[in-house]
Amino acid sequence: MRLLNIGGGFGIPYFLGERPLDIAAVGANLASLMDGMKRRLPQARVAIELGRYLVGEAGIYVCRVIDRKISRGQVFLVTDGGLHHHLAASGNFGQVIRKNYPVVVGSKVVGGEREVASVVGPLCTPLDLLADNLAMAKADVGDLIVVFQSGAYGLTASPTAFLSHPAPVECWFESKSCQSAITLSSRGKSNHSLENLQCDVICTALFSLSYLPSFVRAGASGQAAAQRRLLTPCS
């Protein structure tokens, strides 16, 4: 045997109450097993698939509120994105036990009036749901909804052609000190680059360019730093 693939599945904290994986403990346990593996399979190279663990927390999904409805006392925020862009956040076509991803109103993260609302998409199915009865800032038409933990199993794992709605763009955000760079691309559009962006809120740039809905992925500057900058109000 030349290659021993021990799989993937290293998780990230998607839902309330979940904790980050203790990667040091996992590494220590694997290290204790490596000597025995080398004796049994001296020519084998060990591989681990870490896609989600590496990029899951480094991406967000952004869509815009296009309507606000109240039905039987429940608030529904209708957006221009949803299941066809982010199937995992919607519950994968009717997941039996569905939980909300971390979702915020991107322009009203801190302070302001709050409410309990459900965030839904434009498709003609009750499964088109991004957040169900979630406490968040009170959102109005035009506000941006941000779904965190969207760096993996997002656009490429979603039925983008479902009901013929437009596909979102994918954006790359690389932080360099106090400046930023964004690359925007989508089917049928040429790539665009914004160098030395002076505003920390990527959502604002996307909104001004009408590049919504969008997936935004952070570069090598780090997951936590990217999320922190994305939620910092513009000066």
N, C-alpha and C positions, 0 to 999 in steps of 0.2 A: 504494500500500500504506500502510495506516494503522497496522498492528500487525505487528511482526516478533517472533515467539516463537522464541527460540533454544533452547527446551527446558529440561530439568532434569537430573536424574541426578547432582547434586553429592553425592558420597558421604560417609559417616562411617565411622570405623574399627570394623567389626563384629568382626573376627577377630584372633587372635594374630599379631603382626608387622605389622599394618597401621598406617599413620600418618595423622594428620588431614590433610585437604586443605589445601594452601597457598593460602588464599583470596586473599592479597595478590598472588601470582603470577598467578592467574586474572584478578583485577581489572586488573592492569597490562596483560596481554595483550588483554583486552577493550577497555580504554581506547585502546590503540594502533590498534584496528580501527574505533573509533567514528567517527573523522573521515571515513574512506572510506565508511562506511555512510551518514552524513548527506549526503554528496555524491550518492550513488546513490539514496537513498530519503529525501529531505528531509522528507517528511511522516510518516514512520514512527516509531512509538514502540517501543522495544525492551523486551521482557519476558523474565524468567527465572523458571522454576518452581523454588522453593527449599524446598518443603515438608519433605522429609526432612532436608535440611541444617539447617533451623531448629529442628526439634522432635525429631529422631531420638534424640539423646543426652539429651534432657530427660525421658524416660519410662522407667519400669521396669514389669515384670510380676511379680506376687507370687502364689504359690500355696503350699499347705500340704502337707507330707508326711503321707499317710494310711496308708502301709504301707511296710515295709522288708523286702526279700527278698534272698536270696542263692541264685543258681543257677549251678552249675558254677564256683564261685569268684568270680563277678561279683556286685557289689552293685547292686541296683536300688532306687531311691527312687520309690515310686508316689505321685503327687500328685493333688490334686483339680482340676487344670487341665492344659492341654496343647495339642495340635494344634488343637482346636476353638476355642481362645482366641487362640493365637499361632502361626498357620500358618508364618510365615516362620522362626521359631526352630526349628520342628520339621524343616524341610527341604522345605517346599512339596510335600507328597504324594510323597515319594520322589526328592528331588534326587539326581542321580548322584554329585556330589562334595559331601557335606554337611560343614559345619564348625560347631563349637559357638559360639553367642553367649557373651559373658561371663556366667557364672552363678556365684552364690555362695549359701551358706547365710546368710540375712540376719541371723540372731541369733548367728552364729559366724564373723564375717568375719575377725577377728584372733585368732591363738593357737588353742590347743586341738588335739586329735587330728585328723589328716587321713587321707583315704583316696581311692581312685579309685572313682567310682560313676557310674552312668547314671541320669538323671532321666527318668521316663516318666509318661505320663498315664493316665487311667482307661478310655480307649477300647479296644475290642477290635480293635486293629490294631497291628502292630509299627512303624508309621510314627509312632505317638504318642510322640514322643521330644523332650525339651527339652535334654538334654545326654548325650553318649555317651562313656563312659570318661573322665571329667573329674576331675582332682585338685581336691578341695574338702574343707572341714571335714566331719568325721563327723556325719551328720545322723540324727536320731531322729524317730519319729512325733510330729507336732505342730510340728516346725521349719518355718521358712518358706524357700522357694526364691525367689531374686530373679534375674530375667533382665534385664540392662541393655540399652541401645540399643533400647528398645521403644517409643519415642515416635512412631514412624511404621510403617505397614504392620503394625499389631498387630491390635486387635480388629476394625476395619472391614474388614480384608483376610483375615478368618478365617471358617471355616464354623461359626458359633456354634450353629446348630441341628443339627449333625451328631450323631446318636445321642441326641438329646433331653436332653443334659446342661444344667444351668443355665448361664445367661450370667453373665459376670463383671460387676462394677461398674467404673465409670471414676471416678477421683478426681483432683481438682485440688489441688495443693499450692503455696501461695504463702508464701514466707519473708519475714518482716518482722522484722529484727534477731534477737532471740532467741525470737520467737513465730512461730506458724504458723497457717494456716487450711486446712481440708480441706473440699472439697465432694464428697459421695458421691451417686451416682445410678445407677440401673439400671432395666431394664424392670420395670414392675410395682411399683416402689418410689418413694416420694416422695423429694425431695432432702433431704439432711441436711447440716448445717454444724457444724464444730467450730472455734470461734473461740479464739484465744489458747492453742493447745495447748502444754503445757509440756514435751513430750517430743520429742526430735529424730528418733526412729525412727518413721516413718509406719507401718511394718509392725506395730508394737506396737498402735497405735490400730486398725488394720484388724482385727487378730486379736481384740482385745477386743470389737469390735462385730460380729464374725462376717461382716465384709465381705470375704470371700475366696472365690475368687480375685479379684484386682483389677489394673487398670492404673492406675498413678500417674503423673501428669504435673506437671512443675514449671512454675511461673509465670515471670514476667519477672525474677525474682531471679538467674537464671543457671543453666546446665546443670551446671557443675562444682560450684557451691555446693550445688545440690540433691542431687547424688549424695553429696557429702561429708556433708551433714546426715543423709541417709537411712541412712548407715552408722555414725553416731555412737551409741554405747550410751546408753541412758537413764540419767539420774541417779537 
